[in-house]
Amino acid sequence: MTANRSTHIRLTSHPEPNTATARFPIRWGAADPKERGPVIGSVTNPGDRNVIGAHGGSYSIYRALAISARALNPVARPDLRNTHPTTEIGPYPQWSEPGRIVSLDPWGHCVGEVFRDEIAAGVDIRPTIAVTKARLNMPEIQASLGTRLRADGGILHASGDISVTKVAIDPVWYLPGVASRFGVSEGQLRRTLFEQTGGMFPELVTRPDMSVFLPPIGNITVYIVGDVAGLADPKRRISCRVHDECNGSDVFGSDICTCRPYLVHGIEECVREAQDGGVGVIAYNRKEGRALGEVTKFLVYNARKRQEGGDSAATYFERTECVAGVQDARFQQLMPDVLHWLGIRRIDRLMSMSNMKYDAITESGIEVVERVPIPPELVPPDAQVELEAKKAAGYYTPDGGPDEESLARVKGRDLERF
């Protein structure tokens, strides 16, 4: 458990001595992974680092705690034997199309094989994507067997288990591309990221030679039902649910929103699509509370329930903005990157009513054939406030959004009735 460096601390905002150019430069968008270069965010050899930040996103802090507690050797490196993807993904043309992917490393799952020699020589290169296989088991799926769903023994089993390929993706931001996506200058983006994180990453404003950032935010998980290769086949139908994290509903079943019911509905539609020869995709993004966080979300809940006139669909977004300063901080511009990484050019059925998600997907060049709203019978009573407010704000609904009079009539339960 020896330290991997002297007690002298070198500020990361200053280059290592005698390293005018990076040993492993990153050429973002290159069609060959060797030409593109590896993403090196580890701290075991600072001279090799070519990105800002550290591997593991928000979990890098736990690594630091483990090292501080002497539970983890600071020079330990992962043994990548037998960790290679269980399913081949790509390469696809989108990986090198200019501006198509800017928030993840499309080669992140291949580094163990592509950079085998460099890793063997001591370069600490780590995967940012992992691909494995699993089975999903949810009580709602079990309950739908024999009614909405049928077991086939391959995709959906008699036990209610769903066979899936699942992918974990850590964020890797190419700063010039992210800035372009949001219509700001790279300098402005770097400065704002630096200031709004309390100066946590000084390299953002002092190291223009580093263009890649590993942000300390949550990752993306993708669940694929059916043949993964079919995602890039224009002859195969694709059903997709792009879902943003909601711990209260997704995990604990809170009935104040439609998140878990819509997620389950999306999974069911993915199963049916795969059973009919297509492919189903669930892309799960860690953006708790519209990327405002769970504390802010619960504060908004209290404000909604305690306001004069009760919890009303007519003032739904107003309460959020009063507490958070903005109605929604997810800004879906980066969301389609994972769909491009999967080789998707067309989505036949998109299980989403969100205008922001739909606009981001279609504006990125992916065709959406049909939008599928959540079935009314799956909406919990207290979630009607959220859903009707979103319809009035422009969310997709086949029968049009509510008028002001009907919107004002939609009320949720008060705090005394919980």
SEMIGU-775476 format. One record per residue (C-alpha): residue in three letters; x, y, z. Coordinates in steps of 0.02 Angstrom, whole numbers, plus 50000, padded with zeros to 5 digits. Each point is the difference from the previous one (the first is absolute). Layout:
<sites>
SITE, ALA, X, Y, Z
...
</sites>
This chain:
<sites>
SITE, MET, 50000, 50000, 50000
SITE, THR, 50141, 50118, 49960
SITE, ALA, 49968, 50173, 49928
SITE, ASN, 50017, 50016, 49812
SITE, ARG, 50088, 50168, 50008
SITE, SER, 50098, 50112, 50116
SITE, THR, 49917, 50109, 50130
SITE, HIS, 50024, 50148, 49884
SITE, ILE, 49837, 50049, 49915
SITE, ARG, 50010, 50061, 49821
SITE, LEU, 49851, 50105, 49950
SITE, THR, 49907, 49918, 49857
SITE, SER, 49979, 50169, 49917
SITE, HIS, 50184, 49994, 49955
SITE, PRO, 50073, 49879, 49872
SITE, GLU, 50124, 49869, 50055
SITE, PRO, 50182, 50055, 49973
SITE, ASN, 50070, 49970, 49826
SITE, THR, 49830, 49949, 49928
SITE, ALA, 49964, 50134, 49870
SITE, THR, 49893, 49875, 49904
SITE, ALA, 49899, 49855, 50068
SITE, ARG, 50074, 49828, 49977
SITE, PHE, 49828, 49936, 49951
SITE, PRO, 49906, 50141, 49910
SITE, ILE, 49812, 49983, 49975
SITE, ARG, 49938, 50032, 49824
SITE, TRP, 49814, 50002, 50030
SITE, GLY, 49894, 49931, 49858
SITE, ALA, 50137, 49893, 49922
SITE, ALA, 49931, 49843, 49918
SITE, ASP, 50139, 49889, 50068
SITE, PRO, 50021, 49979, 50189
SITE, LYS, 50190, 50000, 49990
SITE, GLU, 49997, 50163, 49903
SITE, ARG, 49871, 50073, 50119
SITE, GLY, 50107, 49953, 50151
SITE, PRO, 49954, 49935, 50173
SITE, VAL, 49909, 50098, 50134
SITE, ILE, 50116, 50004, 50150
SITE, GLY, 49925, 50076, 50157
SITE, SER, 50087, 49893, 50130
SITE, VAL, 50116, 50077, 50129
SITE, THR, 50128, 49860, 50017
SITE, ASN, 50112, 50084, 49871
SITE, PRO, 49957, 50185, 49987
SITE, GLY, 50115, 50024, 49851
SITE, ASP, 49887, 49891, 49892
SITE, ARG, 49839, 50090, 50043
SITE, ASN, 49919, 50078, 49848
SITE, VAL, 49829, 50047, 50071
SITE, ILE, 49929, 50112, 50136
SITE, GLY, 49918, 49912, 50147
SITE, ALA, 50011, 49818, 50053
SITE, HIS, 49924, 49833, 49955
SITE, GLY, 49843, 49947, 50092
SITE, GLY, 49906, 50164, 49994
SITE, SER, 49914, 50035, 50165
SITE, TYR, 50070, 49837, 50070
SITE, SER, 50179, 50062, 49990
SITE, ILE, 49972, 50078, 50172
SITE, TYR, 49965, 49827, 50072
SITE, ARG, 50164, 49939, 49925
SITE, ALA, 50088, 50142, 50091
SITE, LEU, 49915, 49952, 50164
SITE, ALA, 50051, 49818, 49976
SITE, ILE, 50181, 50051, 49973
SITE, SER, 49995, 50118, 50149
SITE, ALA, 49933, 49858, 50108
SITE, ARG, 50142, 49889, 49935
SITE, ALA, 49872, 49878, 49931
SITE, LEU, 50059, 50026, 49820
SITE, ASN, 50177, 50004, 49935
SITE, PRO, 50022, 50165, 49906
SITE, VAL, 50107, 49916, 49867
SITE, ALA, 49878, 49856, 49971
SITE, ARG, 49950, 49977, 49818
SITE, PRO, 49854, 49899, 49932
SITE, ASP, 50033, 49826, 49933
SITE, LEU, 49898, 50007, 49838
SITE, ARG, 50010, 49815, 49959
SITE, ASN, 49829, 49931, 49951
SITE, THR, 49918, 50171, 50017
SITE, HIS, 49978, 50026, 49813
SITE, PRO, 49822, 50032, 49935
SITE, THR, 49881, 49852, 49992
SITE, THR, 49928, 50072, 49839
SITE, GLU, 50088, 50091, 49860
SITE, ILE, 49941, 50180, 49978
SITE, GLY, 50062, 50102, 49852
SITE, PRO, 50097, 50080, 49931
SITE, TYR, 49865, 50099, 49913
SITE, PRO, 50017, 50149, 49881
SITE, GLN, 49926, 50116, 50132
SITE, TRP, 50155, 49975, 50107
SITE, SER, 50103, 50107, 49883
SITE, GLU, 49866, 50113, 49925
SITE, PRO, 50043, 50179, 50052
SITE, GLY, 49905, 50059, 50154
SITE, ARG, 49894, 49842, 50014
SITE, ILE, 50073, 49935, 50164
SITE, VAL, 50077, 50123, 50124
SITE, SER, 49952, 49937, 50174
SITE, LEU, 50066, 49821, 50004
SITE, ASP, 50149, 49905, 49934
SITE, PRO, 49936, 49888, 49859
SITE, TRP, 50155, 49890, 50019
SITE, GLY, 49984, 49991, 50190
SITE, HIS, 49950, 49816, 50002
SITE, CYS, 50144, 49942, 49889
SITE, VAL, 50152, 50071, 50089
SITE, GLY, 50051, 49835, 50080
SITE, GLU, 50024, 49923, 49828
SITE, VAL, 50049, 50152, 49895
SITE, PHE, 50131, 50064, 50123
SITE, ARG, 50056, 49831, 50068
SITE, ASP, 50183, 50034, 49964
SITE, GLU, 49998, 50173, 50079
SITE, ILE, 49914, 49932, 50156
SITE, ALA, 50128, 49859, 50011
SITE, ALA, 50138, 50130, 49989
SITE, GLY, 49930, 50088, 50154
SITE, VAL, 49885, 50133, 49929
SITE, ASP, 49847, 50013, 50112
SITE, ILE, 49861, 50000, 49870
SITE, ARG, 49826, 49957, 50065
SITE, PRO, 49834, 49960, 49917
SITE, THR, 49862, 50129, 50010
SITE, ILE, 49868, 49879, 49933
SITE, ALA, 49958, 49823, 50054
SITE, VAL, 49886, 49879, 49906
SITE, THR, 49927, 49846, 50084
SITE, LYS, 49845, 49888, 50001
SITE, ALA, 49868, 49985, 50135
SITE, ARG, 49819, 49960, 50038
SITE, LEU, 49872, 50127, 50061
SITE, ASN, 49862, 49950, 50118
SITE, MET, 49862, 50122, 50048
SITE, PRO, 49835, 49960, 50086
SITE, GLU, 49902, 50097, 49868
SITE, ILE, 50074, 49891, 49863
SITE, GLN, 49955, 49843, 50095
SITE, ALA, 49822, 50065, 50023
SITE, SER, 49983, 50034, 49813
SITE, LEU, 50044, 49822, 49948
SITE, GLY, 49853, 49921, 49913
SITE, THR, 49913, 50167, 49974
SITE, ARG, 50108, 50137, 49923
SITE, LEU, 50154, 49890, 49977
SITE, ARG, 50036, 49820, 49954
SITE, ALA, 50152, 49898, 50048
SITE, ASP, 50103, 49932, 49856
SITE, GLY, 50143, 49917, 50094
SITE, GLY, 50133, 50106, 49916
SITE, ILE, 49963, 50185, 50028
SITE, LEU, 49867, 49985, 50134
SITE, HIS, 50005, 49846, 50111
SITE, ALA, 49857, 49914, 50091
SITE, SER, 50071, 50067, 50164
SITE, GLY, 49975, 50177, 49937
SITE, ASP, 50187, 50026, 49972
SITE, ILE, 50050, 50104, 49849
SITE, SER, 50167, 49959, 49915
SITE, VAL, 50093, 50161, 49961
SITE, THR, 50167, 50071, 49950
SITE, LYS, 50043, 50143, 50116
SITE, VAL, 50128, 50136, 49980
SITE, ALA, 50074, 50121, 50127
SITE, ILE, 50072, 50161, 49928
SITE, ASP, 50101, 50129, 50095
SITE, PRO, 49992, 50178, 49931
SITE, VAL, 50149, 50060, 49897
SITE, TRP, 49975, 50177, 49937
SITE, TYR, 50090, 50071, 49849
SITE, LEU, 49991, 50182, 50053
SITE, PRO, 50002, 50083, 49828
SITE, GLY, 49858, 49886, 49944
SITE, VAL, 49898, 50025, 50159
SITE, ALA, 50019, 50189, 49984
SITE, SER, 49943, 49993, 49819
SITE, ARG, 49849, 49894, 50048
SITE, PHE, 49944, 50134, 50124
SITE, GLY, 50040, 50146, 49887
SITE, VAL, 50133, 50077, 50112
SITE, SER, 50187, 50028, 49981
SITE, GLU, 50118, 49870, 50071
SITE, GLY, 50079, 50135, 50108
SITE, GLN, 49832, 50048, 50074
SITE, LEU, 49957, 49817, 50034
SITE, ARG, 50167, 49968, 50084
SITE, ARG, 49988, 50155, 50109
SITE, THR, 49821, 49963, 50054
SITE, LEU, 50039, 49818, 50042
SITE, PHE, 50148, 50061, 50103
SITE, GLU, 49903, 50135, 50092
SITE, GLN, 49841, 49900, 50034
SITE, THR, 50097, 49854, 50073
SITE, GLY, 50086, 50115, 50124
SITE, GLY, 50165, 49995, 49906
SITE, MET, 50014, 49810, 50012
SITE, PHE, 50081, 49982, 49829
SITE, PRO, 50128, 50140, 49971
SITE, GLU, 50060, 49912, 49841
SITE, LEU, 49839, 50053, 49917
SITE, VAL, 50065, 50178, 49992
SITE, THR, 50187, 49971, 49999
SITE, ARG, 50028, 49849, 49887
SITE, PRO, 49936, 50035, 49823
SITE, ASP, 50110, 49855, 49945
SITE, MET, 49877, 49881, 50084
SITE, SER, 49833, 49992, 49908
SITE, VAL, 49920, 49849, 50086
SITE, PHE, 49915, 50007, 50171
SITE, LEU, 49940, 49859, 50112
SITE, PRO, 49860, 50089, 50094
SITE, PRO, 49952, 49945, 50177
SITE, ILE, 49821, 49955, 49953
SITE, GLY, 49902, 49838, 49987
SITE, ASN, 50012, 49879, 49856
SITE, ILE, 49881, 49926, 49871
SITE, THR, 49937, 49821, 50002
SITE, VAL, 49928, 49921, 49843
SITE, TYR, 49891, 49844, 49999
SITE, ILE, 49982, 49917, 49830
SITE, VAL, 49867, 49868, 49969
SITE, GLY, 50032, 49894, 49846
SITE, ASP, 50143, 49996, 49875
SITE, VAL, 50120, 50144, 50034
SITE, ALA, 50062, 49998, 49820
SITE, GLY, 49822, 50033, 49942
SITE, LEU, 50009, 50178, 50067
SITE, ALA, 50099, 50053, 49846
SITE, ASP, 49896, 49897, 49878
SITE, PRO, 49877, 50113, 49907
SITE, LYS, 49888, 49848, 49969
SITE, ARG, 49973, 49969, 50186
SITE, ARG, 49873, 50095, 50104
SITE, ILE, 50059, 50088, 50158
SITE, SER, 49899, 50046, 50154
SITE, CYS, 50085, 50117, 50122
SITE, ARG, 49970, 50080, 50169
SITE, VAL, 50122, 50138, 50052
SITE, HIS, 49974, 50013, 50187
SITE, ASP, 50069, 50124, 50126
SITE, GLU, 50033, 49936, 50175
SITE, CYS, 49867, 50017, 50135
SITE, ASN, 50054, 49907, 50155
SITE, GLY, 49837, 50027, 50094
SITE, SER, 49892, 49925, 49863
SITE, ASP, 50118, 49884, 49906
SITE, VAL, 50064, 49913, 50158
SITE, PHE, 49873, 50033, 50137
SITE, GLY, 49840, 50020, 49900
SITE, SER, 49950, 50175, 50054
SITE, ASP, 49836, 50046, 49915
SITE, ILE, 50029, 50187, 49980
SITE, CYS, 50068, 49977, 49823
SITE, THR, 49987, 49882, 49852
SITE, CYS, 50182, 49949, 49995
SITE, ARG, 49993, 49817, 50051
SITE, PRO, 49836, 49962, 49908
SITE, TYR, 50071, 50078, 49840
SITE, LEU, 50164, 49906, 50022
SITE, VAL, 49908, 49835, 50021
SITE, HIS, 49891, 50040, 49850
SITE, GLY, 50157, 50035, 49899
SITE, ILE, 50076, 49834, 50052
SITE, GLU, 49841, 49907, 49950
SITE, GLU, 50000, 50084, 49830
SITE, CYS, 50184, 49954, 49978
SITE, VAL, 49962, 49818, 50039
SITE, ARG, 49858, 49995, 49874
SITE, GLU, 50108, 50082, 49867
SITE, ALA, 50140, 49875, 50026
SITE, GLN, 49879, 49854, 49997
SITE, ASP, 49938, 50063, 49831
SITE, GLY, 50176, 50002, 49928
SITE, GLY, 50049, 50178, 50043
SITE, VAL, 50105, 50073, 50140
SITE, GLY, 49954, 50092, 50160
SITE, VAL, 50109, 50132, 50085
SITE, ILE, 49986, 50080, 50172
SITE, ALA, 50126, 50141, 50026
SITE, TYR, 50002, 50046, 50185
SITE, ASN, 50082, 50167, 50042
SITE, ARG, 50053, 50055, 50174
SITE, LYS, 49911, 50168, 50004
SITE, GLU, 49908, 49992, 50165
SITE, GLY, 49867, 50131, 50025
SITE, ARG, 50018, 50071, 49823
SITE, ALA, 50187, 50013, 50036
SITE, LEU, 49961, 50114, 50148
SITE, GLY, 50028, 49864, 50129
SITE, GLU, 49889, 49908, 50123
SITE, VAL, 50011, 50130, 50139
SITE, THR, 49936, 50135, 49882
SITE, LYS, 49866, 49881, 49937
SITE, PHE, 49934, 49965, 50175
SITE, LEU, 50001, 50186, 50041
SITE, VAL, 49893, 50028, 49846
SITE, TYR, 49881, 49862, 50058
SITE, ASN, 49975, 50090, 50165
SITE, ALA, 49973, 50168, 49915
SITE, ARG, 49872, 49924, 49882
SITE, LYS, 49902, 49915, 50139
SITE, ARG, 50002, 50150, 50118
SITE, GLN, 49960, 50140, 49879
SITE, GLU, 49836, 50093, 50010
SITE, GLY, 49871, 49907, 49898
SITE, GLY, 50089, 49833, 50017
SITE, ASP, 50107, 49900, 49879
SITE, SER, 49939, 50060, 49832
SITE, ALA, 50049, 49955, 49822
SITE, ALA, 49978, 50184, 49956
SITE, THR, 50146, 50051, 50113
SITE, TYR, 50107, 49842, 49982
SITE, PHE, 50148, 50077, 49909
SITE, GLU, 49986, 50165, 50094
SITE, ARG, 50036, 49912, 50165
SITE, THR, 50154, 49915, 49927
SITE, GLU, 50068, 50163, 49932
SITE, CYS, 49970, 50090, 50165
SITE, VAL, 50108, 49874, 50093
SITE, ALA, 50130, 49953, 49869
SITE, GLY, 50007, 50156, 49892
SITE, VAL, 49964, 49897, 49844
SITE, GLN, 49863, 49880, 49949
SITE, ASP, 50115, 49865, 49933
SITE, ALA, 50191, 49987, 49998
SITE, ARG, 50014, 49841, 49896
SITE, PHE, 50023, 50089, 49833
SITE, GLN, 49995, 49845, 49890
SITE, GLN, 50130, 50054, 49871
SITE, LEU, 50125, 49866, 50054
SITE, MET, 49872, 49860, 50021
SITE, PRO, 49998, 49936, 49819
SITE, ASP, 50187, 49960, 50003
SITE, VAL, 49969, 49827, 50072
SITE, LEU, 49873, 49963, 49863
SITE, HIS, 50129, 50047, 49867
SITE, TRP, 50128, 49891, 50089
SITE, LEU, 49881, 49853, 49980
SITE, GLY, 49990, 50033, 49812
SITE, ILE, 49818, 50054, 50004
SITE, ARG, 49935, 50103, 49853
SITE, ARG, 49813, 49974, 50026
SITE, ILE, 49886, 49966, 50148
SITE, ASP, 49835, 49923, 49949
SITE, ARG, 49914, 50019, 50168
SITE, LEU, 50061, 50128, 50128
SITE, MET, 49919, 49976, 50169
SITE, SER, 50010, 50181, 50055
SITE, MET, 49885, 50150, 50005
SITE, SER, 50143, 50122, 50034
SITE, ASN, 50016, 50135, 49869
SITE, MET, 50180, 50034, 50056
SITE, LYS, 50053, 49819, 49975
SITE, TYR, 49911, 49985, 49833
SITE, ASP, 50075, 50163, 49936
SITE, ALA, 50175, 49952, 50055
SITE, ILE, 49989, 49829, 49917
SITE, THR, 49929, 50060, 49835
SITE, GLU, 50112, 50153, 49989
SITE, SER, 50150, 49886, 50022
SITE, GLY, 49951, 49909, 49839
SITE, ILE, 49903, 49851, 50067
SITE, GLU, 49828, 49972, 49925
SITE, VAL, 49855, 49966, 50119
SITE, VAL, 49854, 49913, 49915
SITE, GLU, 49875, 49990, 50144
SITE, ARG, 49987, 50076, 50173
SITE, VAL, 49915, 49891, 50130
SITE, PRO, 49920, 50085, 50152
SITE, ILE, 49979, 49911, 50166
SITE, PRO, 49833, 49908, 50005
SITE, PRO, 49877, 50097, 50112
SITE, GLU, 49965, 49848, 50108
SITE, LEU, 50183, 49995, 50054
SITE, VAL, 50001, 50178, 50069
SITE, PRO, 49987, 50008, 50192
SITE, PRO, 49866, 50122, 50063
SITE, ASP, 50122, 50119, 50085
SITE, ALA, 50109, 50002, 49843
SITE, GLN, 49860, 50079, 49899
SITE, VAL, 50062, 50171, 50058
SITE, GLU, 50170, 49975, 49920
SITE, LEU, 49936, 49917, 49842
SITE, GLU, 49865, 50129, 49961
SITE, ALA, 50120, 50144, 50035
SITE, LYS, 50125, 49924, 49878
SITE, LYS, 49866, 49977, 49868
SITE, ALA, 49953, 50183, 50018
SITE, ALA, 50184, 50046, 49982
SITE, GLY, 50016, 49910, 49834
SITE, TYR, 50023, 49816, 50039
SITE, TYR, 49934, 49886, 49864
SITE, THR, 49823, 49936, 50019
SITE, PRO, 49888, 49934, 49860
SITE, ASP, 49847, 50094, 50061
SITE, GLY, 50084, 50168, 50031
SITE, GLY, 50046, 50083, 50165
SITE, PRO, 49875, 50059, 50132
SITE, ASP, 49927, 50175, 49995
SITE, GLU, 50022, 50122, 50144
SITE, GLU, 49834, 49956, 50080
SITE, SER, 50027, 49813, 50002
SITE, LEU, 50182, 50023, 50054
SITE, ALA, 49945, 50099, 50153
SITE, ARG, 49886, 49856, 50052
SITE, VAL, 50142, 49874, 50010
SITE, LYS, 50054, 49990, 50183
SITE, GLY, 50114, 49885, 50099
SITE, ARG, 49979, 49940, 50178
SITE, ASP, 50059, 50113, 50140
SITE, LEU, 50131, 49955, 50130
SITE, GLU, 49871, 49953, 50131
SITE, ARG, 49937, 49857, 49890
SITE, PHE, 50166, 49910, 49976
</sites>
